[in-house]
Amino acid sequence: MVATLRVVLDQVVAPTDRPLAEASRELARALVAGAPSGCEVEAIVPAGGEDVGEAVPGLADVRRAALARRELSGALQFGLATGLGGGMIHSPSLFAPLVKHDRVHNNDQTVVTVWDLRPWEAPVELPRPVVAWHKAMLRRAVKYADAVVVPTHSLAARLVEIAPQLGDRVRVIAGASPIGFSVPSDEIGRRRALDLPEGFVLLAGGPLGSEGLDTGLAAVAASGVDLPVVVIDVEEGHEPAVVELASAAGVPERRMHVRGSLDAADRGAVFGGAVAFVAPSRRAAFPWRVVDALTLGVPVVAASSAVQDEVVVDGGVLVPGADAAEVVSGMGEALAAGLGSTAAAERLGVLAGDRGRAFSWSEAADKVWMLHAEL
């Protein structure tokens, strides 16, 4: 008898969040590649959108809902019948049919994932409907999920504080950079196509939804390092705001290069041209770009937080601080010291690369298979 794991891949066919779409695709690929003997993987997707079979080869089947993603999202929020329930269901997000089911007699089980606690900790940064949807889906997860996956132990502890009824149903399975993520052989050409210089300090995120960018830019200014500064993952239309933020922090416009969300190859090329990655955010969310930097051995200077400490460990410089001023000063000093000599920069790069090997979608997939086997 074949055991089928049904993976929700709404973000793959109708992406609304690039990191989540990338994570969904990579986890699904790893689940297919690592399926135990007698097991297979199917996809659950909304109506319409891209062909999931091209993004995730090897799927046993694709089950399409009758509703498009937007309508399906609303139906799931209110627990309406979607025809998608039953069997072993794994979702890389909270997007799942969280309804009453019988795990004991019918072997039905539903597992969902939470990567970011911003809807609960910083709701003002998100549209109200987005916050309402996440909160409603977590309430449904409390009632009906057999397990809720989070990427770090610190996020697990915080989630249990938010929803204590989850108890021991919270499990930790970290994310990773895309499978095969590397600096491409045509990195120089890609950076030229993006109109980027060589040898720059790299940050990620725009002024909206990326707490700490002003702190990171101020730290770059405080370091005295006179290098170009590149900021990626900036929402379209927010580029001028980032430049203004940089000017206010002390980084002149002539040094700024602001770009949007990039695919894995272009992103790898950008990291390949970076001399350091600055991670100022202390939010309770999985730091995807920090993991990218570690994976590619780029020196990391990060603000200390429960999540960043757990992800970076000894793979970079973690800067504590009671307030923003202390963090700016500490990160500025760390950046200056890290780039002060070739030996120092090389040492940080080696530490980053060593730590980066701890993150693997193959290992994550193995843990997902084990989780469903335990359930």
ChimeraX attribute file (.defattr): number of C-alpha atoms within 10 A of each C-alpha:
attribute: neighborCount
match mode: 1-to-1
recipient: residues
	/A:1	5
	/A:2	8
	/A:3	15
	/A:4	17
	/A:5	23
	/A:6	26
	/A:7	26
	/A:8	27
	/A:9	28
	/A:10	30
	/A:11	25
	/A:12	27
	/A:13	20
	/A:14	20
	/A:15	17
	/A:16	12
	/A:17	12
	/A:18	15
	/A:19	18
	/A:20	17
	/A:21	19
	/A:22	19
	/A:23	23
	/A:24	23
	/A:25	23
	/A:26	24
	/A:27	26
	/A:28	30
	/A:29	22
	/A:30	19
	/A:31	28
	/A:32	22
	/A:33	17
	/A:34	17
	/A:35	18
	/A:36	13
	/A:37	8
	/A:38	9
	/A:39	16
	/A:40	20
	/A:41	21
	/A:42	21
	/A:43	23
	/A:44	22
	/A:45	28
	/A:46	23
	/A:47	19
	/A:48	14
	/A:49	15
	/A:50	14
	/A:51	13
	/A:52	20
	/A:53	15
	/A:54	9
	/A:55	14
	/A:56	20
	/A:57	12
	/A:58	16
	/A:59	20
	/A:60	15
	/A:61	14
	/A:62	18
	/A:63	15
	/A:64	16
	/A:65	16
	/A:66	15
	/A:67	16
	/A:68	16
	/A:69	22
	/A:70	11
	/A:71	13
	/A:72	22
	/A:73	20
	/A:74	13
	/A:75	15
	/A:76	21
	/A:77	23
	/A:78	15
	/A:79	17
	/A:80	13
	/A:81	12
	/A:82	13
	/A:83	10
	/A:84	18
	/A:85	19
	/A:86	18
	/A:87	18
	/A:88	21
	/A:89	26
	/A:90	28
	/A:91	24
	/A:92	26
	/A:93	25
	/A:94	28
	/A:95	22
	/A:96	30
	/A:97	31
	/A:98	29
	/A:99	18
	/A:100	16
	/A:101	18
	/A:102	11
	/A:103	15
	/A:104	9
	/A:105	7
	/A:106	10
	/A:107	12
	/A:108	17
	/A:109	24
	/A:110	28
	/A:111	29
	/A:112	25
	/A:113	23
	/A:114	21
	/A:115	21
	/A:116	18
	/A:117	18
	/A:118	17
	/A:119	18
	/A:120	15
	/A:121	12
	/A:122	14
	/A:123	15
	/A:124	12
	/A:125	14
	/A:126	14
	/A:127	10
	/A:128	11
	/A:129	9
	/A:130	12
	/A:131	18
	/A:132	16
	/A:133	19
	/A:134	20
	/A:135	16
	/A:136	17
	/A:137	24
	/A:138	24
	/A:139	17
	/A:140	21
	/A:141	25
	/A:142	19
	/A:143	14
	/A:144	17
	/A:145	25
	/A:146	21
	/A:147	23
	/A:148	26
	/A:149	25
	/A:150	26
	/A:151	23
	/A:152	22
	/A:153	18
	/A:154	18
	/A:155	23
	/A:156	21
	/A:157	15
	/A:158	14
	/A:159	22
	/A:160	15
	/A:161	12
	/A:162	14
	/A:163	14
	/A:164	12
	/A:165	13
	/A:166	20
	/A:167	15
	/A:168	11
	/A:169	15
	/A:170	23
	/A:171	20
	/A:172	18
	/A:173	21
	/A:174	20
	/A:175	24
	/A:176	28
	/A:177	25
	/A:178	19
	/A:179	16
	/A:180	7
	/A:181	15
	/A:182	19
	/A:183	19
	/A:184	17
	/A:185	10
	/A:186	11
	/A:187	20
	/A:188	18
	/A:189	13
	/A:190	18
	/A:191	20
	/A:192	11
	/A:193	10
	/A:194	14
	/A:195	10
	/A:196	20
	/A:197	18
	/A:198	15
	/A:199	17
	/A:200	24
	/A:201	24
	/A:202	26
	/A:203	24
	/A:204	24
	/A:205	23
	/A:206	28
	/A:207	19
	/A:208	14
	/A:209	16
	/A:210	17
	/A:211	17
	/A:212	19
	/A:213	25
	/A:214	23
	/A:215	25
	/A:216	29
	/A:217	28
	/A:218	25
	/A:219	30
	/A:220	29
	/A:221	21
	/A:222	20
	/A:223	20
	/A:224	12
	/A:225	17
	/A:226	12
	/A:227	17
	/A:228	20
	/A:229	24
	/A:230	21
	/A:231	22
	/A:232	20
	/A:233	19
	/A:234	22
	/A:235	15
	/A:236	11
	/A:237	10
	/A:238	15
	/A:239	19
	/A:240	14
	/A:241	14
	/A:242	24
	/A:243	22
	/A:244	15
	/A:245	21
	/A:246	24
	/A:247	19
	/A:248	13
	/A:249	19
	/A:250	16
	/A:251	23
	/A:252	16
	/A:253	16
	/A:254	10
	/A:255	16
	/A:256	20
	/A:257	20
	/A:258	20
	/A:259	21
	/A:260	17
	/A:261	17
	/A:262	14
	/A:263	11
	/A:264	19
	/A:265	18
	/A:266	20
	/A:267	22
	/A:268	21
	/A:269	21
	/A:270	26
	/A:271	26
	/A:272	22
	/A:273	20
	/A:274	21
	/A:275	20
	/A:276	24
	/A:277	26
	/A:278	28
	/A:279	26
	/A:280	29
	/A:281	23
	/A:282	18
	/A:283	19
	/A:284	22
	/A:285	20
	/A:286	22
	/A:287	21
	/A:288	17
	/A:289	22
	/A:290	26
	/A:291	25
	/A:292	24
	/A:293	28
	/A:294	29
	/A:295	23
	/A:296	22
	/A:297	26
	/A:298	30
	/A:299	31
	/A:300	29
	/A:301	26
	/A:302	27
	/A:303	26
	/A:304	21
	/A:305	19
	/A:306	17
	/A:307	21
	/A:308	25
	/A:309	20
	/A:310	13
	/A:311	25
	/A:312	23
	/A:313	14
	/A:314	14
	/A:315	25
	/A:316	29
	/A:317	24
	/A:318	23
	/A:319	21
	/A:320	17
	/A:321	16
	/A:322	7
	/A:323	8
	/A:324	18
	/A:325	13
	/A:326	14
	/A:327	23
	/A:328	26
	/A:329	20
	/A:330	23
	/A:331	31
	/A:332	26
	/A:333	17
	/A:334	21
	/A:335	27
	/A:336	17
	/A:337	14
	/A:338	24
	/A:339	18
	/A:340	12
	/A:341	10
	/A:342	9
	/A:343	11
	/A:344	13
	/A:345	20
	/A:346	17
	/A:347	16
	/A:348	24
	/A:349	23
	/A:350	18
	/A:351	22
	/A:352	28
	/A:353	20
	/A:354	16
	/A:355	19
	/A:356	24
	/A:357	14
	/A:358	14
	/A:359	19
	/A:360	19
	/A:361	23
	/A:362	19
	/A:363	18
	/A:364	20
	/A:365	23
	/A:366	17
	/A:367	17
	/A:368	21
	/A:369	17
	/A:370	12
	/A:371	15
	/A:372	17
	/A:373	10
	/A:374	7
	/A:375	15
